[in-house]
Amino acid sequence: MKSIVLVVALVFIVSIGLGQESEKNYGKLPSIIVKSMDGKPFNTADFSNDGKPFIITFWATWCKPCIKEHDAINDVYGDWVDETGVKMFAVSIDNARSSKRVLPTINGKGWEFDILLDENSDFKRAMNVNVPPHTFIVNGEGLIVWQHVGYLDGDEEEYIEIIEKIIAGEEIE
Amino acid sequence: MKNSIKLFGLIFILFPLFSFSQNFLSGGKVTGNTQIDAQLYTEDNKLGITDSSMNYKKFGMNGFANIRYSNGNFNAGMRFEGYLNPMNGFDPRYEGVGVPYWFASYKLEFLEVTAGHFYEQFGSGLILRSWEEWTLGFDNNIYGLNVKITPYKGITLKGLVGIQRYFWEPYKIDDRGIVRGLDGDFYLNDIIPGIEESKMKITLGGSFVSRYEKAIAKGFTRDSTYYEVINDDTINYLNRKTYEYDLPVNVGAWAGRMNLAWGGFNFYAEYAEKGNDPNATNNFIYKKGQALYSTISYSTKGFGVFLSAKWIDNMHYKSKRTEAGNPPMLDINYLPAISKEHQYSLATMYPYATKPNGEFGIQGEIIYTIPKKSKVGGKYGTTLTLNYSLANSIKKEQISPDVPLDSTGTDGYKATFFSMGDIPYYRDFSFKFERKINKKIKIKAAYYRQLYNLHVIEDDIFDKDFYVLANIGVIDFTYKFSRKHSLRAEVQGLWTKDDGSDVFAIAGKDLKIKKEDGDWVALLLEYNISPHWFFSVQDEYNYGNPANDMQVHYYNVSFGFTQKTNRISLRYGRQREGLLCVGGVCRYVPASTGLTLTITSSF
């Protein structure tokens, strides 16, 4: 019985996989409830930036490369916004242990991004994130066109290049 | 044979069926992620690791693959897991392969239903949280039904019923309890007309959870040969009856919470109570549990401060009353540790883990960024962080002079709400300095001072006879050669003392401080080529170990390659023994030597 269930599930998934157009099948953002810093529920399907591309990045206060990534982006964020109109949403996956330190941390660090709380990692799971930092770039139509895992010094340059390509209407590999 | 023919037949029928159904499934999307951790172990005389000490398990592999299908309001997914054999430090009961997690959910207007396995959290998790953490091997998913209703903007109601994961064991009647829960969350500014635009944002919430577990039939055993020796006189009992405990079948817990946000201020408090729940973790005492968790913070651009307090008593809440020990399984609730999770390896050598059956804790932190382009702050600003955390026992009094504390079958003890007991569990003071000097150079420096009650944290022995007092220093230096090339160097030192006269004033005079593993130095060099490559060499040297033959170099050489969401890394070296903690839940990792391959990917 168990094996039949498994086979049905696998065939189902494989046939759907084959049925998808192999090229340019960008995904939409899933609909998951996260919270804004003042406790207001926010549906992740409603992320938008007035038709302009935006960045969603998963992070946590205990994640060293995440903090590095945010520090680096924060240094150039003002220029990015002025030049491209891009916006960054930093989704914290801090759980109850550290979620209350998120607000003092972002303010204390002087970061200027929009922050959301995903305390039990529901949005993280729906976005298939293994470990933070994991960064997504979403185009003006709300489709996920690019993603990247980890952070090495200088990676932020790639993010802005992708954003510029989207705005210029170029293909994203 | 017959079965396999049936299966093939099924595939032939199903395949076109599903493929044709693509028309009305169009717009659907399959996504997923995977991680494979594999380790090849070698013998290491220095660490006393031989083939037989490893049970001849020369290779360990933990892997998972998540597959998720979503189409509009419909979602389904599953996670395949394999542990062949489980890697060093994971419970052997994980050995095997299978699908421990699958679900299907549908969302329509105000209603969302999930069938299968799910993760859920009520409030901060004091009475219910199911979650998973791959690196810990922790998974307490609930298998059942979960319903979410949003009847009105700002109102979220949740209800669930299910059973929890226990390694690979499928549920059998009465082999574990059934968990039922209800939760309501109310964001008042969306609900009450006229305060939508108020600066004060108020959220209220409440939850109720109950566990049903069949109790052993009430009865007694007769013992006719029982005798006692009192003052050299032997008393023979003709007929001694031993009654079994009348255990509660339903154990309930409730919690209430509140969040207030007002400009830069934020206040959160949650209080929870649990009904009497004699179980293996509390020595079968009939006492109720209590917990309080509260945080207040204020922040404005460039400055943040917060203070947290936590008090918990007898709050282990599991869906099977005989379950105890490591790894933690069948936990219904989550009681976060109150200390800070540090980022440098030596600073995490003595980590704190929650003591759910009695703990008082406070934590405070101040973060200040000296503004950019100021005299002191430099061109890019300088960030200073100060943190202090404390965990102690709670005050417990005997219920009567002739009943010792924690006596099985009694109320156990009397606890005073929000009291602080006299056994220090943990102290952690840290100070961090971060400064970007110019476009190329960034410097971080940190100092930590930790007092660690080894008996309490590692062995559940509640005394003051084994403390580690560690002073830790870290310097972290990054140099950017060019846009894509950078070098990072980390120098760390950890020094333990066997004389703690300077901490006695704050933590009490009767603590016995021992050197444990003694002094360490650590060096890390990491070369990064954005966006694909990193190379690193690391050595943690236990030069001050009181045992001469344990003065070991824990060296590691690794490199990694990242391409978008694919990441492969290979590491060779020694893993030191220690506790790996995420969110206050810890896993013991034994020492090992060998090659580690990690592959992660998502699509």
Interface residues (C-beta under 8 A of the other chain):
Chain A: S3 I4 L6 V7 V8 A9 V11 F12 I13 S15 I16 G17 L18 G19 Q20 N25 G27 K28 P30 S31 I33 M37 D38 G39 K40 P41 T61 W62 C63 K64 I67 D71 D75 N95 A96 R97 S98 S99 K100 R101 L103 P104 T105 I106 N107 G108 K109 G110 E119 N120 S121 D122 R125 A126 N128 V129 N130 V131 H134 W146 Q147 H148 V149 G150 L152 D153 G154 D155 E157 E158
Chain B: N3 K6 L7 L10 I11 L14 F15 F18 S19 Q22 L25 G28 K29 V30 T31 G32 N33 Q35 N66 I67 R68 Y69 S70 N73 N75 M78 V99 W102 K107 Y119 E120 Q121 S124 G125 R129 W131 W134 G154 T156 D185 Y187 N189 D190 K201 I202 T203 N259 A261 G264 N266 Y268 Y293 T295 S297 Y298 S299 T300 K301 G302 F303 G304 V305 F306 S308 Y334 P336 A337 I338 K340 E341 H342 Q343 E365 I366 I367 Y368 T369 Y380 G381 T383 T385 K436 T478 K480 R483 K484 H485 S486 R488 N528 I529 S530 P531 W533 F534 T562 K564 T565 N566 R567 G583 G584 T600 S602 F603
